[in-house]
């Protein structure tokens, strides 16, 4: 493991240092890692955090975020911690790889995310949303909205990326992902203090079994497809047909499974969480829900959503964007310095960890008026024009920007436009849900709601 070297910090304006007792950071990490971030990240530009003998830099200033994630991208890698936490599941697939190995994989699948191709996915997105709507119409006394959205986006990812597959059971996959992510808090704590990898922690056995299940299911799918001569032209075919431009070698089965698991997990869980938070917020803000319903009624006229309607729903999209501002599904970007550089007057040495705390940037006192208030008007074109492009980055930025950002946005708008006009969601709990960090931003307790058919 790389050891962090001391930071040669020449203080610059906007840089503050945050020191907190290790015990308090550990307690927060175990309870909810979101609260383990230094509180200064919500009001300062650069925060240097020293805990347990480690120093990390939180970058919260849009121009500096831009500089780090674009100009200095080549000096930054995904880092030891990310690979340690996610590596057992997704190996060195597109999300976790660096350098030439990353570039090859990105090129191999890029064609699958071009605009024209995404438009072709819209019927599958609408059909999955309609299936959810019918399920809710048939009886929806106490829905777990997070789970419902996972089911919907899972159907879509499997249909669009793998041409549908009976080999994957959504309930089991969802459970396996949750079991895998559950003990990540312990991994963060152990990493902070350089604890050895063999040290046990609660949930480790379950996490291992989940990875075994997920990788085995996808491995079976790869074997089936290799035996099946008929091309489908989907993500799996793209991976099977790709060759490393430097060596000419094809991907091994294990590397294909790394990527399938990356796409199945990154491609459905994040969007589902974004949607679950959106539905929660709309249930709290009926005036915005009414405006969205108006827009959908105007555009669809007969109430039936068709693919060509999706691009004509800017307010519905703005509601989803604003929900992801308050609750970004991937709330923290982590990088490790691989080649020294200077950022905002701070010299960063090899091994140091840099965070872009997206969730804090999205609620930053210097960047947003009334940062905690839900206001989709912030995403009207004229309001967005006045803002630094890097003040809002739910999909990240730079070369590692989310490859599925357009896919996810299109999908979310389609799902909202099918569900909202048909059913009104009533929260079943008066208690505000607490967002918690498990790599993604999940509600700590299930978001329970009742769906009532609209007259
Ligand atoms: C609302 C939904 C989504 C959110 C908020 C989201 C967020 C992100 C973020 C922040 C990153 C950058 C991570 C970093 O820089 O370290 C990322 C990368 C990635 N996302 Fe998404 N994502 C979403 C949906 C999707 C979908 C639908 C797919 C696939 C169909 C996908 C696949 C990926 C992949 C493969 C990467 C790694 C890209 C690379 O490193 O080249 N994501 N995502």
Boltz pocket constraint, residues with backbone or C-beta under 6 A from the ligand:
constraints:
  - pocket:
      binder: B
      contacts: [[A, 94], [A, 95], [A, 96], [A, 97], [A, 106], [A, 262], [A, 263], [A, 266], [A, 267], [A, 268], [A, 270], [A, 271], [A, 274], [A, 328], [A, 329], [A, 330], [A, 332], [A, 333], [A, 334], [A, 393], [A, 394], [A, 395], [A, 396], [A, 397], [A, 399], [A, 400], [A, 401], [A, 402], [A, 403], [A, 404], [A, 405], [A, 407], [A, 408]]
      max_distance: 6.0
